[in-house]
Amino acid sequence: VALLGFGISGVFVSLFASRSRNPQRMISLFAGGFAISSFVCLAVVSRLPGTFPHAPTTVKLLVSYIALVIPFLFSGAVLGWVFMICARGIGRLYAIDLASSSAAVMVFLILLWPLGADWFVWLCAGLALVGFLLFSHNQLSRRSRLAVVAVCVISLLLLNRHLIGNKPESYKWQIGR
């Protein structure tokens, strides 16, 4: 799913980056899209089994794949655009990207058990939101930045520990019986 999203966003960036008058603004918009979609898409997908219990599994799987690709489209577009506008320092950027990815895996291993899946997703969304706010400070209007923050905060207050639905597909819990 991640590679599909990154691949599609790479094509998108290569087709439209040269036409963009303000690439930093596009990076800001995609970063905001990632901050929101990172938890919204997961919340939607985790509720599919309970919301549509009699829908064909293939349809639910297809909807899940489509929804889960969306955050990777946004994050891949951010990375692709950054790599394109900073092409001269691509070696250093790529090294930072790899080191950050490695550190994120270690943080995942250390924090998933004590935080649980819900709070870990919120932590990641919060970090994405901070990155969005830092980068978009001079690129987007205050109203746009506040709208992204409001969506994140209101979603956190409404969903809180119930971000991830707890009803698995029926075939998963029937196997153990």
N, C-alpha and C positions, 0 to 999 in steps of 0.2 A: 504494500500500500504506500509506504514511504517513497520507495523508488519510483513508483508510478506517478505520484504527486510531484516529486522532484523532476522527473523526466518531462512531464507536461509543462511544468513551470519553466524549465530550461528552454523548451521550444517557444513558449510565449515570450520570454524575455528576449531571446535572440530575434524574434520577429518584430517586436514592438519597442525595444530599448532605443534604437536609433531614431525613432519618431518622437520620443518623449522630450519635451522641452525642459522639464524639471524632474530628473531622475530621483532626486532626494525626496520629492513629494510622493512619487510613486512608491518608493521604499517605505515611507511613512504610512501610506495607505495600506500597503500589504502587511506591514508589521501590526497595524491595528486589526486588520482582518485575521491575522494569526492569533493575536491575543484573545479575540472573541471566539473564533472557531475552535480553538484548542479544547475548550471545555463544552461548548454548545454541541459540537458534532458528537463528542463522546456521550454526552447526556442523552442525545436523541437515539443513538445506536443502542445504548444499553437499555433503553425502554422499548425497543421494537418487540422483543418476545412477549412482554406483558401487555402491550397495547394491541398487538395483532397476533394473538395466539394461534389463530387458525389459518393465517396466511401461509402460503408455501414457503418452505425454508429457503429455497433458491431465490425467491423474490426478496426475502429479508436479508439474505446474504449480499445480493446485488446492491440493495439500498445501503447496507452497511458499508460496503466497499466504496461506493460513491461518496457517502458522507465522510468517511474517514480519510479520503484523499484530500478533502478541502483544506485542512490545516497544513498539509504538506505542500499544496499548491502555493499557499501564502508564504510559508517559510522558505520554500525553494525559490520563489520569485524574489524575496528579500536577498537571499544569498546570491542568486544569479545577477541581480542588478548591482549589488555591492561589488561582486567580482568584476563585472564589466566596467564600472566607473573607476575602479581602483586597479586596473589591469597592470600597471607598472609594478605594484607591490604584491602581485598575485602569490608569489612564493611565501612571503611572510603571512599574508592573509590565510592561505591554505594551511600553513603550519599552525596558526592560531585556531583555525576551525577544527583541525584534527585534535589539538591539545584540549580544546574546550569540549569536544565530543567525548574524548576519553575521560575527562573530569566529570562530565555529566553522567556517564555510565557508573562511575564510582559513587557519585552522590545518589543516584537511583538505588544502587545496591545497599547503601548505608541507610537511607531515609525511608524507603518503601515500607519496611516492616513497622517501624515506630509510628509513622504518619498514617499509613493506610493509603489505599489507592485514591480515595476521594481527595484527601488533603494534599497528597503528592501532586495530583493534577492541578489543584488550586495553586500550589506553590509554583509550578511551572507556568501557569497562566499569569500569576503575579509577576514573575520575572519577565515574561514576555511583555506585560503591560508596562513595567518599568523601562524596558528597552524601547518600547514604542514612545513613551513620554519623553525620554531623553533625546531620541533621534528626531521626533516630530516637533520639538519645541519651536523651531523657526520655520517649519515647513507647512504646518496645518494651523488653522484658526483655533483659538482657545475653545470655541464652541464645539468643534470637531473632536478635539482631545478630551473635553469633558464628557461628550457623548459616549466615547469608548470607555472611559472610566466608569460612567454611570451604568452602562450595560454590564460591565464586569462586577461592580459592587452590588447592584441589585440582584444579579444572578447568584452571587455568593450568598447574599442574605436569604434568597428564596430557596436555593437548592442545598446549600451548606453541606451537611454530611450525606445528602441524598443525591449527589451528583451521578453516581453510578447506580443504575437500577439493579435490583437483586433477584429478578425472576429470570432464570436461565431458560433456554429452549427446552421444550418438554422432553425431547429425546435424550437430553443430557441427564436429567434427573431420573428417567425411567431405566437407564442402563444399569444403575447400581441396585435396582430392586430385584 
